[in-house]
Amino acid sequence: MNSGIEHLSKEQFIALVMERDRIIREKDVYESQLLSMIDKLKRMVFEQKRERFEGNKDQLMLPFEASEDKKEEQKEIFEQKIEYTRKKQSPSHPGRAVLPDHLPVEEIEIKPEGDLSDMVCIGKEVTEELDYIPGKLIIRRYIRHKYASKDKNSDTGILIGVLPERVIDKGIPGAGLLASILTDKYEDHLPLYRQLQRFKRENVKIAPSTIDGWVKQSLERLEPLYDCLLDDTKAMGYLQADETTIKVMDSAKKGACHLGYYWVYHNPLEKTVLFDYQPTRTIKAAENLLKGFKGYLQTDGYVGYKKLGKQDGVTHLACWAHARREFYDAQSNNEKIAKEALTFIQKLYEVEREARESNLDPEERKNLRLDKSLPVINEMSKWIKKQLEDQKILPNSPIGKALRYSAERWAELSNYLYDGRLEIDNNLIENAIRPVALGRKNYLFAGSHKAAQRAAMLYSFFAICKKHQVNSHEWLKHVLQNIMTINHKNIKKLYPQNFKSNM
């Protein structure tokens, strides 16, 4: 069969061979990408995330009633286990946690049975257990007395006791109940329809639309405090930024959901967090909030942040955890090179651990990094350049992409060396975002764009509560009781980080 090759010129033949080689390279890259995706999918599917036990489908059904002999045998085994468990337990267990002092104590006196009249008490043994009494609903009834002058000709009029400021005017819920509903929904991720079941158990009839209205009006009360947090965040000199998705009901399309975004800003120094809802992921959302921002901005590899990082007065920091993740995922493609990169990064984190365990101040931390981390970074820079010059590494392969990811952000990855107060990665902000992911699994979506932004307020404040170890329910109840009457000059006193000092 005549292929026609013998009729080609030398130049045409070379061009044909080069085209064939190009196609083969593209095929190899595509194959490498597919294998990498399959390996990642296997890890996602088969790595244990929860217990999955369905039992043996071929196992015969057990009888409902056991024989008398079997019952006696089970009784004997049960009694032996109970006796063994009692002997095994010890009142002086060294691992028992000390119970906190602030909890109320219910004391129960237990005396020996029998006649104790001729005996004297020589001591007491105290055993403590931690128990739980379910929360209960109460009715708080305000009875305001009215007074009138005894003199019928007096123009004093009628006097009546002043009703305390209420969260919802003419509404029945108190601040404690509203704080409980909001905490259950936005921190414990308990949807409102499940909370309604608890009211039903107490024979309290509340319509779904009513509890929706309570949530909306309560969150509206927090808007002045959130606006204050927004202004303070813009003025901070070090922010970590990230974003996460939230589904929002689209009013324009019946039954459809819009994919919105929470843009999150975290200040590790002040331990503050701000969630800002935006309908899109375009960088304009962050530009509007960070307009005029000066200082350090730490982000992941999202290309939209590059523009923000180039603003005057902004030093852009990248995240070593994201760089590490790229090499970790590339192990199936080129295990040798990936592990070499991971070894470099591990050395950087060992320095961070040493600084943390030694409780170094920022200046000491900076000096330690310059002494131990900088040589590692310089060595890794040369190593990456050498790997990228290797013709055997395909640019679009997973390992090639991992190398380029770090190379293109090398200055940003190294900028954390400038100041000992800066973090090596963005992990702290990712921890703050995690509750949103849990919420998505429970209540699935926000009812509207406004509802998503209102939820952002509580996500912000609850994240700050967590970082400052503040009881979020007690804080929220305190805020709802005081935000309507507090002077605007003192509104920052309602921040979670200031709550302990005010109590």
C-alpha positions in Angstrom: 0.0 0.0 0.0 1.5 3.3 -1.0 1.5 5.7 1.9 2.8 8.6 -0.1 5.7 9.3 2.2 8.3 8.6 -0.5 6.9 11.6 -2.4 7.6 14.0 0.5 10.5 16.4 0.6 13.0 16.3 3.4 11.4 19.4 5.0 7.9 17.9 4.8 9.1 14.6 6.3 10.7 16.4 9.3 7.5 18.5 9.8 5.4 15.3 9.7 7.7 13.6 12.3 7.6 16.7 14.6 3.7 16.8 14.3 3.6 13.1 15.2 5.9 13.7 18.2 3.7 16.7 19.3 0.6 14.5 19.2 2.3 11.8 21.2 3.4 14.3 23.8 -0.1 15.7 24.1 -1.4 12.2 24.4 1.1 11.4 27.2 0.1 14.6 29.0 -3.6 13.8 28.7 -3.0 10.3 29.9 -1.0 11.6 32.9 -3.7 14.0 33.8 -6.3 11.3 33.6 -4.3 9.0 35.9 -3.8 11.8 38.4 -7.5 12.5 38.4 -8.3 8.8 38.9 -5.8 8.6 41.8 -7.3 11.7 43.4 -10.8 10.4 42.9 -9.8 7.1 44.6 -8.6 8.9 47.6 -11.8 10.9 47.8 -14.0 7.9 47.5 -12.1 5.2 49.4 -10.3 7.0 52.2 -12.4 6.6 55.3 -14.6 9.6 56.1 -17.3 7.9 58.0 -18.4 4.4 59.0 -20.1 2.4 56.3 -21.5 -0.9 57.5 -24.4 -2.6 55.8 -23.9 -6.0 57.2 -23.9 -9.3 55.3 -26.9 -9.6 53.0 -26.7 -13.4 53.0 -26.9 -13.6 56.8 -30.0 -15.4 58.1 -32.5 -13.5 60.1 -32.2 -14.0 63.9 -35.2 -15.3 65.8 -37.1 -12.7 68.0 -37.1 -14.9 71.1 -34.2 -16.9 72.5 -34.7 -20.3 74.3 -34.8 -20.5 78.1 -31.3 -22.1 78.3 -30.0 -19.3 76.0 -31.5 -16.6 78.3 -29.9 -18.1 81.4 -26.5 -18.2 79.6 -26.9 -14.6 78.4 -27.9 -13.5 82.0 -24.7 -15.2 83.4 -22.5 -13.5 80.8 -24.2 -10.2 81.4 -23.6 -10.3 85.2 -20.0 -11.3 84.7 -19.4 -8.3 82.3 -21.1 -5.9 84.8 -19.0 -7.2 87.7 -15.8 -6.9 85.6 -16.7 -3.4 84.5 -17.3 -2.3 88.1 -14.0 -3.7 89.3 -12.2 -2.2 86.3 -13.5 1.4 87.0 -11.5 3.3 89.6 -12.6 6.6 91.4 -9.1 7.9 91.1 -8.7 7.5 87.4 -5.7 9.6 86.4 -7.2 10.7 83.1 -10.5 12.1 84.5 -11.0 15.8 83.5 -11.5 18.4 86.2 -15.0 19.7 86.2 -15.3 23.5 85.8 -16.1 25.6 88.9 -18.8 27.8 87.2 -21.3 25.0 86.8 -24.1 24.8 89.4 -23.8 21.9 91.9 -26.6 19.6 93.1 -25.5 17.8 96.2 -27.1 14.5 97.2 -26.4 13.1 100.7 -26.2 9.3 100.8 -26.0 7.6 104.2 -25.5 3.9 105.0 -28.6 1.8 105.5 -29.5 0.5 108.9 -29.4 1.9 112.5 -26.7 4.6 112.8 -27.7 5.9 116.3 -24.7 4.3 118.0 -22.2 5.3 115.2 -20.3 8.5 114.5 -19.5 9.9 111.0 -15.7 9.8 110.5 -15.6 11.3 107.0 -17.1 11.6 103.6 -16.3 10.4 100.1 -17.2 12.7 97.3 -18.0 11.4 93.8 -18.8 13.9 91.0 -20.6 13.3 87.7 -21.4 15.6 84.9 -25.1 15.5 84.0 -27.4 17.4 81.7 -30.9 19.0 82.2 -32.6 19.8 78.9 -33.3 23.4 78.3 -36.8 24.6 79.0 -39.1 27.3 77.8 -40.5 29.9 80.3 -43.0 32.6 80.1 -41.7 36.0 81.4 -44.7 38.1 82.3 -44.1 41.8 82.7 -46.7 43.3 85.0 -46.6 47.1 84.8 -48.4 49.0 87.5 -50.4 52.1 86.7 -50.7 55.0 89.0 -53.0 58.0 89.0 -53.1 61.1 91.3 -55.5 61.0 94.2 -56.3 64.6 93.4 -58.9 64.5 90.6 -58.0 68.0 89.6 -54.3 67.1 89.1 -52.8 67.3 85.6 -50.2 64.7 86.4 -51.9 62.0 84.3 -51.4 58.3 84.6 -47.9 56.9 85.3 -46.9 53.3 84.3 -43.7 51.3 84.6 -41.4 51.5 81.6 -41.3 48.3 79.6 -37.7 47.2 79.0 -36.3 47.5 75.4 -37.3 44.4 73.5 -35.6 42.8 70.4 -38.9 42.5 68.5 -41.4 45.1 69.4 -44.8 43.6 70.3 -43.3 40.1 69.6 -43.4 37.2 72.0 -39.7 36.0 71.9 -37.2 37.1 74.5 -33.5 37.8 73.8 -32.5 34.4 75.3 -34.9 32.5 73.0 -33.8 34.4 69.9 -30.1 33.9 70.8 -30.8 30.1 71.1 -32.5 29.9 67.8 -29.7 31.8 66.0 -27.0 29.9 67.7 -28.6 26.6 66.9 -29.0 27.5 63.2 -25.7 29.3 62.4 -23.3 27.7 64.8 -24.7 24.2 65.5 -26.2 24.1 61.9 -29.7 23.0 63.0 -32.3 24.1 60.4 -35.3 26.0 61.6 -37.7 23.2 60.6 -35.9 20.9 63.0 -36.0 23.5 65.8 -39.8 23.6 65.3 -40.0 20.0 66.4 -38.7 21.0 69.8 -41.4 23.6 70.2 -44.0 20.9 69.3 -42.7 18.6 72.0 -43.4 21.4 74.5 -46.8 21.9 72.9 -45.9 25.4 71.8 -47.4 26.2 68.4 -45.2 28.4 66.2 -45.7 28.7 62.5 -42.6 28.4 60.2 -43.2 31.9 58.8 -43.2 33.2 62.3 -39.8 31.8 63.3 -38.4 32.9 59.9 -39.5 36.5 60.8 -37.9 36.3 64.2 -34.6 35.3 62.6 -34.8 38.1 60.1 -35.6 40.8 62.6 -33.0 39.6 65.0 -30.3 39.8 62.4 -31.4 43.2 61.3 -30.6 44.4 64.9 -27.0 43.3 64.4 -26.4 45.4 61.3 -24.9 48.4 63.0 -22.4 46.2 64.8 -21.5 44.4 61.6 -21.0 47.7 59.8 -18.6 48.8 62.5 -16.7 45.5 62.1 -16.6 46.1 58.3 -15.0 49.5 58.7 -12.5 48.1 61.3 -11.5 45.3 59.0 -10.7 47.7 56.1 -8.3 49.5 58.4 -6.3 46.5 59.5 -2.7 46.1 58.3 -2.7 42.3 57.9 -5.5 40.3 56.3 -5.9 36.7 55.1 -8.5 36.4 52.4 -10.4 33.4 51.0 -13.8 32.6 49.6 -16.3 29.8 49.7 -19.6 29.0 48.0 -23.2 29.3 49.2 -26.3 28.3 47.3 -29.0 31.0 47.2 -32.5 30.7 46.0 -32.9 32.6 42.7 -36.1 34.6 42.8 -36.0 35.0 39.0 -36.1 31.2 38.4 -38.6 29.1 40.3 -36.9 26.3 42.1 -33.4 27.3 40.9 -30.4 28.1 43.0 -27.8 30.7 42.4 -24.2 30.0 43.4 -23.0 32.9 45.5 -19.8 33.5 47.5 -18.7 34.3 51.0 -15.6 36.4 50.8 -13.8 35.9 54.2 -11.2 38.2 55.7 -9.2 37.2 58.8 -6.8 39.2 60.9 -4.6 36.7 62.9 -3.2 39.4 65.1 -6.6 40.8 66.4 -8.3 37.4 65.9 -11.2 39.0 63.9 -13.1 37.4 61.1 -15.4 39.1 58.5 -17.7 37.3 56.1 -19.0 39.3 53.2 -21.5 37.9 50.8 -21.3 38.6 47.1 -23.3 37.1 44.3 -20.2 36.5 42.1 -16.5 35.5 42.4 -15.3 38.4 40.3 -12.4 40.2 42.0 -14.5 43.4 42.1 -16.2 42.1 45.2 -12.9 42.1 47.1 -11.8 45.4 45.4 -14.8 47.2 46.8 -14.1 46.0 50.3 -10.3 46.4 50.2 -10.4 49.8 48.5 -7.6 51.8 50.1 -6.2 48.8 52.1 -2.5 49.1 53.1 -0.5 46.3 54.5 0.0 42.5 54.1 -2.6 40.5 52.2 -2.3 36.7 52.3 -4.3 34.6 49.8 -4.4 31.3 48.0 -3.5 30.9 44.3 -6.7 32.4 42.9 -5.5 34.7 40.0 -8.0 37.4 41.0 -5.9 38.3 44.0 -2.9 39.2 41.9 -4.4 42.6 41.0 -5.1 43.4 44.6 -1.5 42.3 45.5 -0.1 44.8 43.1 -1.8 47.8 44.7 0.4 50.5 46.2 1.1 49.9 49.8 0.1 46.2 49.6 2.5 43.3 50.2 1.1 40.1 48.8 1.7 36.9 50.7 1.0 33.4 49.2 0.1 30.2 51.1 2.6 27.4 51.6 -0.2 25.0 52.4 -1.6 25.4 48.9 1.8 25.0 47.3 2.3 21.8 49.3 -1.1 20.5 48.2 -0.1 20.8 44.6 3.0 18.6 45.1 1.0 16.2 47.3 -1.6 15.6 44.5 1.2 15.2 41.9 2.8 12.2 43.7 1.0 9.7 41.4 2.5 11.5 38.4 6.1 11.8 39.7 6.6 10.5 43.2 10.4 11.2 43.4 10.2 14.9 42.5 7.0 15.4 44.5 8.5 14.0 47.6 11.7 16.0 47.2 9.5 19.2 47.2 7.5 18.0 50.2 10.7 17.5 52.1 11.7 21.1 51.5 8.3 22.3 52.7 8.4 20.1 55.7 11.6 21.8 56.8 9.9 25.1 56.6 7.1 23.9 58.9 9.6 22.4 61.3 10.9 25.9 61.8 7.4 27.2 62.5 6.8 24.4 65.0 10.1 25.3 66.8 9.0 29.0 67.0 5.6 28.0 68.3 6.9 25.6 70.9 9.5 28.0 72.1 6.9 30.8 72.4 9.0 33.3 70.5 8.0 36.9 70.1 7.7 38.3 66.6 11.2 39.6 66.4 12.7 36.3 67.6 10.5 34.4 65.2 11.7 36.6 62.3 15.3 36.0 63.2 14.8 32.2 63.5 13.2 32.2 60.0 16.0 34.2 58.5 18.5 31.8 60.1 16.8 28.5 59.2 14.0 29.0 56.7 15.7 31.4 54.3 18.5 28.9 53.3 15.8 26.2 52.6 13.8 28.6 50.5 16.9 29.6 48.5 17.9 26.0 48.0 14.4 25.0 46.9 14.3 28.0 44.4 17.4 26.6 42.7 15.9 23.1 42.8 12.6 24.2 41.1 14.5 26.1 38.4 16.5 23.0 37.7 13.4 20.8 37.5 11.6 23.2 35.1 14.6 23.1 32.8 14.4 19.3 32.6 12.9 18.4 29.2 11.5 15.2 30.6 9.0 17.0 32.8 5.9 17.9 30.7 4.7 21.4 31.4 1.0 20.4 31.6 1.6 17.3 33.7 0.5 17.4 37.4 4.2 17.7 38.6 4.9 20.3 35.9 1.9 22.4 37.1 2.9 22.0 40.7 6.4 23.3 39.9 5.1 26.2 38.0 2.5 27.0 40.7 5.3 27.6 43.2 7.7 29.2 40.7 5.1 31.8 39.6 4.4 32.8 43.2 7.9 32.5 44.6 8.2 36.1 45.8 4.8 35.9 47.4 5.7 32.6 49.1 8.8 34.2 50.5 7.3 37.4 51.8 6.3 35.9 55.1 9.9 36.3 56.1 9.6 40.0 56.3 7.7 40.1 59.7 7.6 37.6 62.5 3.9 38.4 63.0 3.0 36.9 59.6 1.8 33.4 59.1 3.3 30.8 56.7 0.0 29.8 55.3 -3.8 30.5 55.1 -4.9 27.6 57.3 -6.3 29.9 60.0 -8.8 31.4 57.7 -9.7 28.0 56.2 -10.6 26.9 59.8 -12.9 29.9 60.1 -14.6 29.0 56.8 -15.3 25.4 57.8 -18.6 26.0 59.6 -20.1 27.3 56.3 -19.4 23.9 54.7 -21.1 22.2 57.6 -24.1 24.5 57.3 -24.4 23.8 53.6 -24.9 20.1 54.4 -27.8 20.9 56.8 -29.8 23.8 55.5 -28.6 23.5 51.9 -29.2 27.1 50.7 -30.0 30.7 51.8 -33.5 31.9 51.0 -32.3 35.1 49.2 -29.3 37.3 48.6 -30.3 39.4 51.6 -30.6 36.3 53.8 -27.2 35.2 52.7 -25.7 38.6 53.7 -27.5 38.6 57.0 -26.1 35.1 57.7 -22.7 36.5 57.0 -23.0 38.7 60.0 -23.5 35.8 62.4 -20.8 33.7 60.7 -18.4 36.6 61.4 -19.3 37.1 65.0 -19.5 33.4 65.9 -16.1 32.9 64.3 -14.7 35.7 66.5 -16.4 34.1 69.5 -14.6 30.8 68.8 -11.2 32.5 68.4 -11.6 34.3 71.7 -13.2 31.4 73.6 -16.4 33.3 74.2 -19.8 31.5 74.8 -21.6 32.5 71.6 -25.1 32.1 73.1 -24.4 34.3 76.1 -22.7 36.9 73.9 -25.5 37.1 71.4 -28.1 37.3 74.2 -26.1 40.2 75.7 -25.9 42.0 72.4 -29.6 41.6 71.6 -30.5 43.0 75.0 -28.3 46.1 74.7 -27.8 47.0 71.0 -31.0 49.0 70.8 -30.1 51.3 73.7 -26.3 51.5 73.6 -24.6 54.8 72.6 -23.1 54.5 69.1 -19.8 55.7 70.5 -19.7 52.6 72.7 -20.9 50.0 70.2 -17.5 48.4 69.9 -17.9 47.2 73.5 -20.4 44.7 72.1 -17.7 42.9 70.0 -17.2 39.3 71.2 -13.5 40.0 72.1 -14.7 42.7 74.5 -17.5 40.6 76.0 -15.6 39.0 78.9 -14.2 42.3 80.1 -17.7 43.8 80.3 -19.2 41.0 82.3 
